[in-house]
Amino acid sequence: MSDIQIRTMEKAFYLQTKAFLEKNSEHIAEIARLKAEVEWLKEFYDLSVTPNRELQAQVERLTKAGDAMLKAIKVTDHILDWKIELWNAAKEGKPS
């Protein structure tokens, strides 16, 4: 292939690419906007979900500890039934 043929092909490719970009500039801009939105959503997800997982794990640990304390209360003191009722209500989110 001659040097002139190569330059002609390069020029044709450049013109086709330029025409494509001009014709599809709105779509290309929308794609860029959507990519940016996806990145933002990923960051938002990471910032919001990770703390939620940590909080859920803490709630689970505290609930297990409360259940263990409740068992100890039941074994050692039958008079404290009202504490048992309060704990069960709190676990269910009911007012005490």
Helices and strands as residue ranges (DSSP letters): H 3-23, H 25-76, H 81-91
